[in-house]
Amino acid sequence: MDRCPVCRARCRDQPVCHRCKAELAPLLLIEVSAERSARRALHELAAGDIVAAARAAARACSLHNTPFFESLRTFIDSLES
């Protein structure tokens, strides 16, 4: 997370925003979960399980839709067709 969603201050990957004191820990955990899902998608893809890879990539996008996660999902989806 680059910026606090409440006050837009730059984040320092701390569980509380240094400016507005918003609780950021749950959001940071969601980002970590999305990254794990993307890594799982890559592992499943390497193992040849495209269906599981697509499921993991879709989960990553649903948790935290970044350009990389979206590209990964699009690429895996193109392999399914």
N, C-alpha and C positions, 0 to 999 in steps of 0.2 A: 504494500500500500504506500503510495507516494505522498498522499495528502490525507489529512483528517477529513472524514466525510461531514463533520459538523462545522468546523471553522476554517477548513482548507489550509491549516498550517502544515508545513512539511513534517512528515512522520519520521521518527527515528527508530522504528520497529520496537517501540516501547508499548507496554500494555495500556498506558494512559497517555492521552495527548498532553504534551507539555504546555500548550496554551490554554485550551478550554477544559481540560481534565476529563474529556469524554473517554469512556471505557472502550478500548480498541481490541482487547484480548479476543473476544469472540470473532471479530472480523479477521484478525491475524490467523486464528485457528482454521477459519474457512479457507483462507488463501493456502495454508499448508495442506489442507485436505485436497484442494484442487490440484496442487502441484503433485501430490502423491498419486492422484488419479491419472494425471498426464503421464507420469513415469510408468504407472501400471499399463497404460495404453501402449507405450513404447515397448515394454517388455512382452506384452501379449502379441503385439505386431511382430516382434522378433521371433517369437515362438510359433508364429503362423496362425494364431487364433484371431482372425479378423473380427469375428462377432464380439468376442470379449474386448478386443481393442476398441471397437466402435462404442461399446457400452461405457468403457472407462473414459474415453475421450469426451463423450456426451456429458458424463458426470462432471468432468473437469470444467467444461464450458458452462454447465448449469450452476456451478459453484462460483466461478470467477471467469468471466468471459474475456480473455485477453486475445490479442491478435495471434499469438503463438498457439494457444489452445484451440482457437477457431480454425486455424490453418491445419493443425493436426487432425481435428475432427473431419474437416472437409477432405483431406487426403485419404484418411481411412475409409470414409464413406465412399469415395471414388473407387476404392479397391473392392468394395462389396458388390458393385454393379457389374 
